[in-house]
Amino acid sequence: MRFRQENTALVADIESIFHQVKVREEDQDSLRFLFWDTSTTDPPEENVMTVHIFGATDSPCAANASLKRTADDNVGDFDPVTIETLKRNFHVDDLLKSVPASSAAIRLADQLVKLCGRGGFNLTKFMSDERHVLAEIPVEKRAVPFP
């Protein structure tokens, strides 16, 4: 419900968030799997995922904790609005935020990209209800428009 409290909407997505969050070595056995090449008679190969995967019950929680940790670790380097946005305005990998004016949205987008980058996250696919805001976001960070 907080999403549309202000005039200017800002939406973005963290690219492949689960694959950016490592699984602790002592927990990796829960993500162990076998792979075998059916064209040979070789025995199956044992593998383990070292990052969180889509569909695992704990992946959203781990991703959310990593985002909050990124905010906490960088609290002195970014303004309070940016830190609070990272903590409170993401639903797993999706940013949903509104701000009073387009200038605030432009600044926030820039700061969030930098803050997320510090945590190893690529914030991308930006959208806004104001063309002026999108014009200030690098093309490679914008969502692909519908045809």
DSSP file (Angstrom, degrees, kcal/mol; ACC not computed):
  #  RESIDUE AA STRUCTURE BP1 BP2  ACC     N-H-->O    O-->H-N    N-H-->O    O-->H-N    TCO  KAPPA ALPHA  PHI   PSI    X-CA   Y-CA   Z-CA
    1    1 A M    >         0   0    0      0, 0.0     3,-0.6     0, 0.0     0, 0.0   0.000 360.0 360.0 360.0 -24.3    0.0    0.0    0.0
    2    2 A R  G >   +     0   0    0      1,-0.2     3,-1.7     2,-0.1     4,-0.3   0.736 360.0  85.6 -68.6 -20.4    3.0    2.3    0.5
    3    3 A F  G 3  S+     0   0    0      1,-0.3     3,-0.4     2,-0.1    -1,-0.2   0.844  95.6  34.0 -54.3 -42.0    3.8    2.1   -3.2
    4    4 A R  G <  S+     0   0    0     -3,-0.6    -1,-0.3     1,-0.2    -2,-0.1  -0.039  81.7 108.3-108.5  33.3    1.5    4.9   -4.4
    5    5 A Q  S <  S+     0   0    0     -3,-1.7    -1,-0.2    93,-0.1     2,-0.2   0.775  80.4  44.4 -74.7 -26.4    1.6    7.3   -1.4
    6    6 A E  S    S-     0   0    0     -3,-0.4    93,-0.1    -4,-0.3    95,-0.0  -0.551  90.2-107.0-114.5 178.7    3.7    9.8   -3.4
    7    7 A N  S    S+     0   0    0     -2,-0.2     2,-0.6    92,-0.1    94,-0.1   0.840  95.4  58.4 -77.8 -36.7    3.5   11.2   -7.0
    8    8 A T  E    S-A   99   0A   0     91,-2.8    91,-2.5    93,-0.1     2,-0.3  -0.867  70.1-151.3-109.3 121.1    6.4    9.6   -8.8
    9    9 A A  E     -A   98   0A   0     -2,-0.6   120,-0.7    89,-0.2     2,-0.4  -0.639   9.7-171.5 -90.5 144.9    6.6    5.8   -9.1
   10   10 A L  E     +AB  97 128A   0     87,-3.1    87,-2.4    -2,-0.3     2,-0.4  -0.985   7.0 175.3-137.6 124.6    9.9    3.9   -9.3
   11   11 A V  E     +AB  96 127A   0    116,-2.6   116,-2.7    -2,-0.4     2,-0.3  -0.977   8.1 155.2-130.0 141.0   10.0    0.2  -10.1
   12   12 A A  E     -A   95   0A   0     83,-1.2    83,-2.5    -2,-0.4     2,-0.4  -0.943  26.8-134.2-155.5 175.4   13.1   -2.0  -10.7
   13   13 A D  E     -AB  94 124A   0    111,-3.3   111,-3.4    -2,-0.3     2,-0.6  -0.996  15.7-128.8-139.7 139.7   14.4   -5.6  -10.4
   14   14 A I  E >   - B   0 123A   0     79,-2.4     3,-0.9    -2,-0.4     2,-0.2  -0.818  37.9-119.1 -88.7 122.9   17.5   -7.2   -9.1
   15   15 A E  T 3  S-     0   0    0    107,-2.8   107,-0.5    -2,-0.6     5,-0.1  -0.429  81.0 -21.2 -67.5 125.6   18.9   -9.5  -11.8
   16   16 A S  T >> S+     0   0    0     -2,-0.2     3,-0.6     1,-0.1     4,-0.6   0.866  77.2 179.0  44.8  53.0   19.1  -13.2  -10.7
   17   17 A I  G X4 S+     0   0    0     -3,-0.9     3,-1.4     1,-0.2     4,-0.5   0.859  72.0  54.3 -56.2 -41.5   19.0  -12.3   -7.0
   18   18 A F  G >4 S+     0   0    0      1,-0.3     3,-1.1     2,-0.2    34,-1.0   0.875 105.1  53.9 -64.4 -35.5   19.1  -15.9   -5.8
   19   19 A H  G <4 S+     0   0    0     -3,-0.6    -1,-0.3     1,-0.2    -2,-0.2   0.579 102.3  59.8 -75.3  -7.6   22.3  -16.7   -7.8
   20   20 A Q  G << S+     0   0    0     -3,-1.4     2,-0.6    -4,-0.6    -1,-0.2   0.550  91.8  78.9 -91.7  -9.6   24.0  -13.7   -6.2
   21   21 A V  S <  S-     0   0    0     -3,-1.1    31,-2.2    -4,-0.5     2,-0.1  -0.887  76.6-140.6-107.4 117.1   23.6  -15.1   -2.6
   22   22 A K  B     -D   51   0B   0     -2,-0.6     2,-0.5    29,-0.2    29,-0.3  -0.384   9.8-129.7 -73.6 149.8   26.0  -17.8   -1.6
   23   23 A V        -     0   0    0     27,-2.9     5,-0.1    -2,-0.1    -1,-0.1  -0.866  33.6-106.8 -96.0 131.8   25.0  -20.8    0.4
   24   24 A R    >>  -     0   0    0     -2,-0.5     3,-1.9     1,-0.1     4,-0.7  -0.284  27.8-119.6 -57.0 143.0   27.2  -21.4    3.5
   25   25 A E  G >4 S+     0   0    0      1,-0.3     3,-1.1     2,-0.2     4,-0.3   0.866 113.1  56.2 -56.2 -39.8   29.5  -24.4    2.9
   26   26 A E  G 34 S+     0   0    0      1,-0.2    -1,-0.3     2,-0.1     3,-0.2   0.651 110.7  46.1 -69.5 -13.1   28.0  -26.3    5.9
   27   27 A D  G X4 S+     0   0    0     -3,-1.9     3,-1.3     1,-0.1    -1,-0.2   0.447  85.0  92.3-103.8  -3.1   24.5  -25.9    4.3
   28   28 A Q  G X<  +     0   0    0     -3,-1.1     3,-1.9    -4,-0.7    21,-0.3   0.715  67.9  75.2 -69.0 -20.6   25.4  -26.9    0.8
   29   29 A D  G >  S+     0   0    0     -4,-0.3     3,-1.4     1,-0.3    -1,-0.3   0.811  86.6  64.2 -61.0 -27.3   24.6  -30.6    1.3
   30   30 A S  G <  S+     0   0    0     -3,-1.3    -1,-0.3     1,-0.3    -2,-0.2   0.662 104.7  46.7 -69.8 -13.2   20.9  -29.7    1.2
   31   31 A L  G <  S+     0   0    0     -3,-1.9    18,-1.8    -4,-0.2    -1,-0.3  -0.044  83.2 130.8-116.9  29.8   21.5  -28.6   -2.4
   32   32 A R  E <   +E   48   0C   0     -3,-1.4     2,-0.3    16,-0.2    16,-0.2  -0.611  29.5 169.8 -82.9 142.9   23.5  -31.7   -3.5
   33   33 A F  E     -E   47   0C   0     14,-2.6    14,-3.0    -2,-0.3     2,-0.4  -0.979  29.4-121.1-150.3 160.9   22.4  -33.4   -6.8
   34   34 A L  E     -E   46   0C   0     -2,-0.3     2,-0.4    12,-0.2    12,-0.2  -0.815  22.2-173.4-104.1 144.8   23.5  -36.1   -9.2
   35   35 A F  E     +E   45   0C   0     10,-2.5    10,-4.0    -2,-0.4     2,-0.4  -0.996   6.0 177.5-136.2 132.2   24.1  -35.5  -12.9
   36   36 A W        -     0   0    0     -2,-0.4     2,-0.8     8,-0.3    -2,-0.0  -0.995  30.7-128.4-138.0 147.0   24.9  -38.2  -15.5
   37   37 A D    >   -     0   0    0     -2,-0.4     3,-1.7     6,-0.2     5,-0.2  -0.810  17.1-158.8 -89.8 110.8   25.4  -38.2  -19.1
   38   38 A T  T 3  S+     0   0    0     -2,-0.8    -1,-0.1     1,-0.3     0, 0.0   0.597  85.7  69.8 -70.6  -9.6   23.1  -40.9  -20.5
   39   39 A S  T 3  S+     0   0    0      2,-0.0    -1,-0.3    -3,-0.0     2,-0.3   0.528 102.3  48.2 -85.3  -3.8   25.2  -41.3  -23.7
   40   40 A T  S <  S-     0   0    0     -3,-1.7    -4,-0.0     2,-0.1     0, 0.0  -0.774  78.3-127.1-125.7 173.4   28.0  -42.9  -21.7
   41   41 A T        +     0   0    0     -2,-0.3    -3,-0.1     2,-0.0    -1,-0.0   0.260  66.5 128.3-101.4  10.2   28.3  -45.6  -19.1
   42   42 A D        -     0   0    0     -5,-0.2    -2,-0.1     1,-0.1    -5,-0.1  -0.311  67.8-102.9 -63.0 148.6   30.2  -43.4  -16.7
   43   43 A P        -     0   0    0      0, 0.0    -6,-0.2     0, 0.0    -1,-0.1  -0.299  50.5 -80.5 -68.3 159.9   28.8  -43.2  -13.2
   44   44 A P        -     0   0    0      0, 0.0     2,-0.5     0, 0.0    -8,-0.3  -0.242  43.7-124.1 -60.4 149.6   26.7  -40.2  -12.2
   45   45 A E  E     -E   35   0C   0    -10,-4.0   -10,-2.5    -3,-0.1     2,-0.5  -0.830  18.5-134.6 -97.5 131.8   28.6  -37.1  -11.2
   46   46 A E  E     +E   34   0C   0     -2,-0.5     2,-0.3   -12,-0.2   -12,-0.2  -0.747  31.5 172.8 -90.0 130.2   27.9  -35.6   -7.8
   47   47 A N  E     -E   33   0C   0    -14,-3.0   -14,-2.6    -2,-0.5     2,-0.3  -0.855  18.1-155.6-131.0 165.0   27.4  -31.8   -7.7
   48   48 A V  E     -E   32   0C   0     -2,-0.3     2,-0.4   -16,-0.2   -16,-0.2  -0.995  20.5-123.8-143.4 138.7   26.4  -29.2   -5.2
   49   49 A M        -     0   0    0    -18,-1.8   -18,-0.2    -2,-0.3     4,-0.1  -0.655  17.3-171.0 -79.1 134.9   24.9  -25.7   -5.7
   50   50 A T  S    S+     0   0    0     -2,-0.4   -27,-2.9     2,-0.1     2,-0.3   0.455  70.3  52.2-104.3  -4.5   26.9  -23.0   -4.0
   51   51 A V  B    S-D   22   0B   0    -29,-0.3   -29,-0.2   -23,-0.1   -32,-0.2  -0.861  97.1 -89.4-125.6 162.8   24.3  -20.3   -4.5
   52   52 A H        -     0   0    0    -31,-2.2     2,-0.3   -34,-1.0   -31,-0.2  -0.371  43.7-145.0 -70.7 152.7   20.6  -20.1   -3.7
   53   53 A I    >   -     0   0    0     -4,-0.1     3,-1.4   -34,-0.1     2,-0.2  -0.848  20.5 -98.0-121.8 154.7   18.2  -21.4   -6.4
   54   54 A F  T 3  S+     0   0    0     -2,-0.3     3,-0.1     1,-0.2    -1,-0.0  -0.513 109.3  28.7 -66.5 131.9   14.7  -20.4   -7.5
   55   55 A G  T 3  S+     0   0    0      1,-0.4     2,-0.3    -2,-0.2    -1,-0.2   0.166  84.6 124.4 102.4 -18.0   12.1  -22.7   -5.9
   56   56 A A    X   -     0   0    0     -3,-1.4     3,-1.0     1,-0.1    -1,-0.4  -0.583  64.8-130.3 -76.0 139.1   14.0  -23.4   -2.7
   57   57 A T  T 3  S+     0   0    0     -2,-0.3     4,-0.4     1,-0.3    -1,-0.1   0.842 104.2  44.4 -59.1 -36.9   12.0  -22.5    0.3
   58   58 A D  T 3> S+     0   0    0      1,-0.2     4,-2.5     2,-0.1    -1,-0.3   0.561  88.2  89.7 -88.7  -7.4   14.7  -20.5    2.0
   59   59 A S  H <> S+     0   0    0     -3,-1.0     4,-2.5     1,-0.2     5,-0.2   0.908  87.1  47.7 -60.0 -46.7   15.9  -18.6   -1.1
   60   60 A P  H  > S+     0   0    0      0, 0.0     4,-2.5     0, 0.0    -1,-0.2   0.907 113.8  48.7 -61.4 -39.0   13.6  -15.6   -0.7
   61   61 A C  H  > S+     0   0    0     -4,-0.4     4,-2.5     2,-0.2    -2,-0.2   0.921 112.3  47.7 -65.2 -44.2   14.5  -15.3    3.0
   62   62 A A  H  X S+     0   0    0     -4,-2.5     4,-2.0     2,-0.2    -1,-0.2   0.892 112.7  49.1 -64.6 -40.1   18.3  -15.5    2.3
   63   63 A A  H  X S+     0   0    0     -4,-2.5     4,-2.2    -5,-0.2    -2,-0.2   0.921 111.7  48.9 -65.3 -43.7   18.0  -12.9   -0.4
   64   64 A N  H  X S+     0   0    0     -4,-2.5     4,-2.3     1,-0.2    -2,-0.2   0.912 110.9  50.0 -63.2 -42.9   16.0  -10.5    1.8
   65   65 A A  H  X S+     0   0    0     -4,-2.5     4,-2.3     1,-0.2    -1,-0.2   0.879 109.7  52.0 -63.0 -37.9   18.5  -10.9    4.6
   66   66 A S  H  X S+     0   0    0     -4,-2.0     4,-2.2     2,-0.2    -1,-0.2   0.888 108.9  49.9 -66.9 -39.1   21.4  -10.2    2.2
   67   67 A L  H  X S+     0   0    0     -4,-2.2     4,-2.1     2,-0.2    -2,-0.2   0.934 112.1  47.3 -63.5 -45.3   19.7   -7.0    1.0
   68   68 A K  H  X S+     0   0    0     -4,-2.3     4,-2.7     1,-0.2    -2,-0.2   0.881 111.0  52.0 -64.2 -37.4   19.2   -5.8    4.6
   69   69 A R  H  X S+     0   0    0     -4,-2.3     4,-2.9     2,-0.2    -1,-0.2   0.900 106.6  53.7 -64.8 -40.3   22.8   -6.7    5.4
   70   70 A T  H  X S+     0   0    0     -4,-2.2     4,-0.9     2,-0.2    -2,-0.2   0.920 110.9  46.7 -58.9 -43.9   23.9   -4.6    2.4
   71   71 A A  H >< S+     0   0    0     -4,-2.1     3,-0.8     1,-0.2    -2,-0.2   0.945 114.0  47.0 -62.7 -48.6   21.9   -1.7    3.7
   72   72 A D  H >< S+     0   0    0     -4,-2.7     3,-1.0     1,-0.2    -2,-0.2   0.886 109.9  53.1 -61.9 -40.4   23.3   -2.1    7.3
   73   73 A D  H 3< S+     0   0    0     -4,-2.9    -1,-0.2     1,-0.2    -2,-0.2   0.700 117.3  37.6 -69.2 -18.8   26.9   -2.5    6.1
   74   74 A N  T XX S+     0   0    0     -4,-0.9     3,-1.6    -3,-0.8     4,-0.7   0.129  75.1 121.2-119.8  19.8   26.7    0.8    4.1
   75   75 A V  T <4 S+     0   0    0     -3,-1.0     3,-0.4     1,-0.3    -1,-0.1   0.794  75.7  51.7 -59.0 -31.5   24.6    3.0    6.4
   76   76 A G  T 34 S+     0   0    0     -4,-0.2    -1,-0.3     1,-0.2    -2,-0.1   0.626 107.8  52.3 -80.3 -12.6   27.3    5.6    6.7
   77   77 A D  T <4 S+     0   0    0     -3,-1.6     2,-0.3     2,-0.1    -1,-0.2   0.533 107.1  48.7-102.6  -8.0   27.8    6.0    2.9
   78   78 A F  S  < S-     0   0    0     -4,-0.7    -1,-0.0    -3,-0.4     5,-0.0  -0.934  88.2 -97.4-133.7 155.0   24.3    6.6    1.8
   79   79 A D     >  -     0   0    0     -2,-0.3     4,-1.9     1,-0.1     3,-0.5  -0.273  39.7-107.9 -68.7 158.0   21.4    8.9    2.8
   80   80 A P  H  > S+     0   0    0      0, 0.0     4,-2.7     0, 0.0     5,-0.2   0.806 116.4  58.4 -58.3 -32.7   18.7    7.5    5.1
   81   81 A V  H  > S+     0   0    0      2,-0.2     4,-2.2     1,-0.2     5,-0.2   0.917 107.6  46.7 -64.6 -42.4   16.1    7.4    2.3
   82   82 A T  H  > S+     0   0    0     -3,-0.5     4,-2.1     2,-0.2    -1,-0.2   0.929 114.0  47.4 -64.5 -45.7   18.3    5.1    0.2
   83   83 A I  H  X S+     0   0    0     -4,-1.9     4,-1.7     1,-0.2    -2,-0.2   0.935 114.3  46.2 -61.7 -47.7   19.0    2.8    3.1
   84   84 A E  H  X S+     0   0    0     -4,-2.7     4,-2.7     1,-0.2     5,-0.3   0.853 109.1  56.0 -65.9 -34.6   15.4    2.6    4.2
   85   85 A T  H  X S+     0   0    0     -4,-2.2     4,-2.3    -5,-0.2    -1,-0.2   0.926 107.9  48.0 -62.8 -43.9   14.2    2.0    0.6
   86   86 A L  H  < S+     0   0    0     -4,-2.1    -1,-0.2     1,-0.2    -2,-0.2   0.869 117.6  43.1 -64.2 -34.6   16.5   -1.0    0.4
   87   87 A K  H  < S+     0   0    0     -4,-1.7    -2,-0.2    -5,-0.2    -1,-0.2   0.843 129.5  20.4 -78.4 -34.1   15.2   -2.3    3.7
   88   88 A R  H  < S+     0   0    0     -4,-2.7    -3,-0.2    -5,-0.1    -2,-0.2   0.565 113.8  58.2-118.4 -10.4   11.5   -1.7    3.3
   89   89 A N  S  < S+     0   0    0     -4,-2.3     7,-2.5    -5,-0.3     2,-0.4   0.105  81.2  91.6-117.9  24.2   10.6   -1.3   -0.4
   90   90 A F  E     -C   95   0A   0      5,-0.2     2,-0.7    -4,-0.2     5,-0.2  -0.957  52.6-159.9-115.7 136.8   11.7   -4.6   -2.0
   91   91 A H  E >  S-C   94   0A   0      3,-2.7     3,-2.1    -2,-0.4     2,-0.9  -0.921  75.0 -59.5-110.1 101.1    9.5   -7.7   -2.4
   92   92 A V  T 3  S-     0   0    0     -2,-0.7   -25,-0.1     1,-0.3    -2,-0.0  -0.497 126.5 -11.2  54.9 -98.8   12.3  -10.3   -2.8
   93   93 A D  T 3  S+     0   0    0     -2,-0.9   -79,-2.4    -3,-0.1     2,-0.5   0.385 116.9  95.3-107.5   4.0   13.9   -8.8   -5.9
   94   94 A D  E <   -AC  13  91A   0     -3,-2.1    -3,-2.7   -81,-0.2     2,-0.5  -0.853  59.7-149.0-106.9 124.7   11.4   -6.2   -6.9
   95   95 A L  E     +AC  12  90A   0    -83,-2.5   -83,-1.2    -2,-0.5     2,-0.4  -0.753  17.0 176.7 -86.1 130.3   11.6   -2.5   -6.0
   96   96 A L  E     +A   11   0A   0     -7,-2.5     2,-0.3    -2,-0.5   -85,-0.2  -0.921  20.9 144.4-133.2 107.5    8.3   -0.7   -5.5
   97   97 A K  E     -A   10   0A   0    -87,-2.4   -87,-3.1    -2,-0.4     2,-0.4  -0.994  29.9-161.8-145.6 146.0    8.7    2.9   -4.3
   98   98 A S  E     -A    9   0A   0     -2,-0.3   -89,-0.2   -89,-0.2   -91,-0.1  -0.981  11.3-172.7-127.8 148.1    7.1    6.2   -4.8
   99   99 A V  E     -A    8   0A   0    -91,-2.5   -91,-2.8    -2,-0.4   -92,-0.1  -0.880  35.7-107.6-134.0 162.8    8.7    9.6   -4.1
  100  100 A P  S    S+     0   0    0      0, 0.0     2,-0.3     0, 0.0   -93,-0.1   0.812  94.1  15.0 -64.9 -31.5    7.3   13.2   -4.1
  101  101 A A  S  > S-     0   0    0    -93,-0.1     4,-1.6     1,-0.1     3,-0.3  -0.944  72.6-112.1-145.6 161.6    9.1   14.4   -7.2
  102  102 A S  H  > S+     0   0    0     -2,-0.3     4,-2.4     1,-0.2     5,-0.2   0.852 114.4  58.6 -63.8 -35.1   11.0   13.2  -10.3
  103  103 A S  H  > S+     0   0    0      1,-0.2     4,-2.0     2,-0.2    -1,-0.2   0.887 106.2  49.1 -62.5 -37.1   14.3   14.7   -9.1
  104  104 A A  H  > S+     0   0    0     -3,-0.3     4,-2.5     2,-0.2    -1,-0.2   0.872 110.0  51.5 -68.3 -36.9   14.0   12.5   -5.9
  105  105 A A  H  X S+     0   0    0     -4,-1.6     4,-2.6     2,-0.2    -2,-0.2   0.903 109.4  49.8 -66.3 -41.5   13.3    9.5   -8.1
  106  106 A I  H  X S+     0   0    0     -4,-2.4     4,-2.0     2,-0.2    -2,-0.2   0.934 114.2  44.4 -63.0 -47.2   16.4   10.1  -10.3
  107  107 A R  H  X S+     0   0    0     -4,-2.0     4,-2.5     1,-0.2     5,-0.2   0.926 113.9  50.2 -63.9 -44.9   18.7   10.5   -7.3
  108  108 A L  H  X S+     0   0    0     -4,-2.5     4,-2.9     1,-0.2     5,-0.2   0.908 108.8  51.8 -61.9 -43.0   17.2    7.5   -5.5
  109  109 A A  H  X S+     0   0    0     -4,-2.6     4,-2.1     1,-0.2    -1,-0.2   0.932 111.8  46.8 -59.4 -46.2   17.6    5.3   -8.6
  110  110 A D  H  X S+     0   0    0     -4,-2.0     4,-1.8     1,-0.2    -2,-0.2   0.923 114.5  46.5 -61.6 -45.9   21.3    6.3   -8.9
  111  111 A Q  H  X S+     0   0    0     -4,-2.5     4,-2.8     1,-0.2    -2,-0.2   0.882 111.2  51.7 -66.6 -39.4   21.9    5.7   -5.2
  112  112 A L  H  X S+     0   0    0     -4,-2.9     4,-3.0     2,-0.2     5,-0.3   0.884 107.1  53.1 -66.3 -38.4   20.1    2.3   -5.1
  113  113 A V  H  X S+     0   0    0     -4,-2.1     4,-1.9    -5,-0.2    10,-0.2   0.929 113.6  43.8 -60.4 -44.4   22.2    1.1   -8.1
  114  114 A K  H  X S+     0   0    0     -4,-1.8     4,-1.4     2,-0.2    -2,-0.2   0.918 115.4  47.3 -67.5 -44.2   25.4    2.0   -6.3
  115  115 A L  H  X S+     0   0    0     -4,-2.8     4,-0.8     1,-0.2     3,-0.4   0.934 113.2  47.4 -64.7 -46.7   24.2    0.6   -3.0
  116  116 A C  H ><>S+     0   0    0     -4,-3.0     5,-2.6     1,-0.2     3,-1.0   0.892 106.9  59.1 -61.0 -39.2   23.0   -2.7   -4.5
  117  117 A G  H ><5S+     0   0    0     -4,-1.9     3,-1.4    -5,-0.3    -1,-0.2   0.848  97.8  59.4 -58.3 -35.6   26.3   -3.0   -6.4
  118  118 A R  H 3<5S+     0   0    0     -4,-1.4    -1,-0.3    -3,-0.4    -2,-0.2   0.790 106.4  47.8 -64.5 -27.0   28.2   -2.9   -3.1
  119  119 A G  T <<5S-     0   0    0     -3,-1.0    -1,-0.3    -4,-0.8    -2,-0.2   0.398 124.9-102.9 -92.5   2.6   26.3   -6.1   -2.1
  120  120 A G  T < 5S+     0   0    0     -3,-1.4     2,-0.4     1,-0.3    -3,-0.2   0.643  80.2 131.9  86.9  15.7   26.9   -7.8   -5.5
  121  121 A F      < -     0   0    0     -5,-2.6     2,-0.8    -6,-0.1    -1,-0.3  -0.838  50.8-144.2-106.9 139.4   23.4   -7.1   -6.8
  122  122 A N        -     0   0    0   -107,-0.5  -107,-2.8    -2,-0.4     2,-0.6  -0.875  14.2-158.0-102.4 104.1   22.6   -5.7  -10.3
  123  123 A L  E     +B   14   0A   0     -2,-0.8  -109,-0.2   -10,-0.2     2,-0.2  -0.729  34.8 139.0 -84.1 122.2   19.6   -3.4  -10.0
  124  124 A T  E     +B   13   0A   0   -111,-3.4  -111,-3.3    -2,-0.6    17,-0.1  -0.736  25.7  70.7-148.5-172.0   18.0   -3.1  -13.4
  125  125 A K  E     -     0   0A   0     17,-0.3    17,-0.3    15,-0.3    18,-0.2   0.874  65.1-171.4  55.8  44.2   14.8   -3.1  -15.4
  126  126 A F  E     +f  142   0D   0     15,-3.0    17,-2.5  -114,-0.1     2,-0.3  -0.374   9.8 177.1 -67.0 141.8   13.8    0.4  -14.1
  127  127 A M  E     +B   11   0A   0   -116,-2.7  -116,-2.6    15,-0.2     2,-0.3  -0.973   3.0 174.0-138.7 153.3   10.3    1.7  -14.9
  128  128 A S  E     -B   10   0A   0     -2,-0.3  -118,-0.2  -118,-0.2  -120,-0.0  -0.979  40.4-124.8-152.5 159.1    8.6    4.9  -13.8
  129  129 A D  S    S+     0   0    0   -120,-0.7     2,-0.5    -2,-0.3  -119,-0.1   0.431  96.5  73.1 -85.6   1.7    5.4    6.7  -14.6
  130  130 A E    >>  -     0   0    0   -121,-0.4     4,-1.6     1,-0.1     3,-0.6  -0.968  67.4-155.4-120.2 121.8    7.4    9.8  -15.6
  131  131 A R  H 3> S+     0   0    0     -2,-0.5     4,-2.4     1,-0.2     5,-0.2   0.839  94.7  62.9 -60.7 -34.3    9.3    9.8  -18.8
  132  132 A H  H 3> S+     0   0    0      1,-0.2     4,-0.8     2,-0.2    -1,-0.2   0.880 103.1  49.3 -60.2 -38.5   11.7   12.5  -17.4
  133  133 A V  H X> S+     0   0    0     -3,-0.6     3,-1.0     1,-0.2     4,-0.5   0.944 111.3  48.1 -66.0 -48.6   12.8   10.0  -14.8
  134  134 A L  H >< S+     0   0    0     -4,-1.6     3,-1.1     1,-0.3    -2,-0.2   0.853 104.1  61.3 -61.8 -34.9   13.4    7.2  -17.3
  135  135 A A  H 3< S+     0   0    0     -4,-2.4    -1,-0.3     1,-0.3    -2,-0.2   0.774 103.9  50.5 -63.2 -25.3   15.4    9.5  -19.5
  136  136 A E  H << S+     0   0    0     -3,-1.0    -1,-0.3    -4,-0.8    -2,-0.2   0.549  94.0  85.7 -90.2  -9.1   17.9   10.0  -16.7
  137  137 A I  S << S-     0   0    0     -3,-1.1     5,-0.1    -4,-0.5   -31,-0.0  -0.792  94.5-100.9 -93.5 133.1   18.4    6.3  -16.1
  138  138 A P    >>  -     0   0    0      0, 0.0     3,-2.0     0, 0.0     4,-0.5  -0.208  29.8-120.4 -54.0 142.0   21.0    4.6  -18.4
  139  139 A V  G >4 S+     0   0    0      1,-0.3     3,-1.3     2,-0.2    -2,-0.0   0.852 111.9  57.3 -53.8 -41.1   19.4    2.7  -21.2
  140  140 A E  G 34 S+     0   0    0      1,-0.3   -15,-0.3   -16,-0.0    -1,-0.3   0.656 105.7  51.8 -68.9 -13.6   20.9   -0.6  -20.1
  141  141 A K  G <4 S+     0   0    0     -3,-2.0   -15,-3.0   -17,-0.1    -1,-0.3   0.491  93.8  93.6 -97.5  -5.7   19.3   -0.2  -16.7
  142  142 A R  B << S-f  126   0D   0     -3,-1.3   -17,-0.3    -4,-0.5   -15,-0.2  -0.529  82.3-105.5 -87.8 154.6   15.8    0.4  -18.1
  143  143 A A        -     0   0    0    -17,-2.5    -1,-0.1    -2,-0.2    -2,-0.1  -0.468  40.5-104.8 -69.6 147.5   13.1   -2.2  -18.7
  144  144 A V        -     0   0    0     -2,-0.1    -1,-0.1     1,-0.1     2,-0.0  -0.649  41.8-124.3 -74.1 123.7   12.5   -3.1  -22.3
  145  145 A P        -     0   0    0      0, 0.0    -1,-0.1     0, 0.0    -3,-0.0  -0.310  24.5-101.9 -70.3 153.7    9.3   -1.5  -23.4
  146  146 A F              0   0    0      1,-0.1     0, 0.0    -2,-0.0     0, 0.0  -0.461 360.0 360.0 -68.7 145.9    6.4   -3.4  -24.8
  147  147 A P              0   0    0      0, 0.0    -1,-0.1     0, 0.0    -3,-0.0   0.500 360.0 360.0 -69.2 360.0    6.1   -3.2  -28.6
